[in-house]
Amino acid sequence: MSLLALPPEIAALKAKLESFVSDRCIPSEKEFEAHIEKFSGPDRWSEDAVPPVMEELKREAQSLGLWNLFIPHPVPVSLANGSNVVGDIPIIPKKYLSNREYGILCEVMGRSALAPEACNCSAPDTGNMEVLLKHGSAEQQSRFLTPLLQGKIRSAFLMTEPDVASSDARNLETRLTKVIDGDGKVKYFLNGRKWWSTGAMDPRCKMALVVAKMDYSHPSCAAEREKRQNFEDVNKKRGYQTVVIVPMPHPGVKCVRPLTVFGYDDAPHGHAEVSLENVELDESAVVLGEGRGFEIAQSRLGPGRIHHCMRAVGLAARCYELMLERTSQRQTFGKFLYEHGSCRELIADSASDLESARLLTLACAEEIDRLGARGARDKIALIKVTVPELTSRVVDRAVQIFGGAGVSGDFPLARALVGLRTLRIADGPDAVHKQTLAMLELKKAQKRALSRV
């Protein structure tokens, strides 16, 4: 079966999505940007700064059945009372898609920066919703998952820290201090500093998932400490990372400053440096259990990398098409650009890189469908390293063809190049994934060698 093959029902859904993206999302981009440009400073993260056109697009996506397409498995019946509608919003897709099928649709959504949010399929919300679907308690799902599925709120994911190399989760310094009172009631106090906290400054953000390291230093936890031998050594390992839900806004959570990515602030969603000061939480805030943070983070990232990579392919494909158009519109030295051998070489290389990125990612998605994310770890690491580089090269060539126009704000090329370059750092830098890939390849080689003995 071809990696691009779709059953008729999904093919029809893809055609509907293509029309929505090309006819509504892409034409709305200028209106979206023009609205945000009316605001400056802190006002760029105010309710008024959220472009009204986004809500219009969301309503259209809901009516077209393009809502929550990312959901990989049935939503708990309790959330929708046996129906696929909460209030007047259809939160459950008519058909659950495989990772490969959804990946194909992700490429379509990736063509416009507005499409993923318009379809309630944008990061970090999709990853956070998947965490709550897989690991959330009934209370957590009712309080936070339902409004996220409805698109009424947005969320943030706080892991990376400014003072340590956060690609190694064992380095995290944010502490979740456990305190047990005289009645046996448990409280937690969260302290630390995070940055690149995507969505934390969004006025619609009503919850954050925070990764912290358990701290049992309070006297009330003496018995628990005794159960854990070699406490200081164990504390450096993965078993202490814990994920908690922090309702937003919260008096103990301070957005220190917005962060820019190559000068772009991505308002009104954006990225923030965040200070966590004595954020008091109860047991209901802990997701899955103490020390389960690494497990949760990994389950969140597997399918998410398919989403990122296929959106990157869609973005690069749009830039590639613009490049092709440009070569037939401009002339140099008495010839159209496409008539120059050097330009044809750029086109051929881009076509090759684009198709390679697409098929690598869909092959990975198909393997996740068959073996699960853990069984496809090598392919996930492979695409995380390779696809951002391949798609960046495509966009870089498009910039070169466009010349000065390519680095301006008149076309989506410059911003696309920034986003794809950043993807080589987001969710872990290339070096970490290359190390993972190499280790898995070496293990395979060792198994092959042993089988021949």
Secondary structure, DSSP 4 states (H G I P E B T S, - for coil): --TT---HHHHHHHHHHHHHIIIIIHHHHHHHHHHHTT--GGGGGSGGGS-HHHHHHHHHHHHTT-SSTT--SPPPHHHHTTSSEETTEE-S-SSPPPHHHHHHHHHHHTTSTTHHHHTT--TTHHHHHHHHHHH--HHHIIIIIHHHHHTS-EEEEE---TTS-TTSGGG---EEEEEE-TTS-EEEEEEEEE---TTTT-TTEEEEEEEEEEE--SGGGHHHHHHSTTHHHHTTSGGGEEEEEEESS-TTEEEEEEE-BTTB--TTT-EEEEEEEEEEEEGGGBSSSTT-HHHHHHHHHHHHHHHHHHHHHHHHHHHHHHHHHHHTT-EETTEEGGGSHHHHHHHHHHHHHHHHHHHHHHHHHHHHHHHHHHHTHHHHHHHHHHHHHHHHHHHHHHHHHHGGGGGSSSSSHHHHHHHHHHTTTTTS-HHHHHHHHHHHHHHHHHHHHHHT-
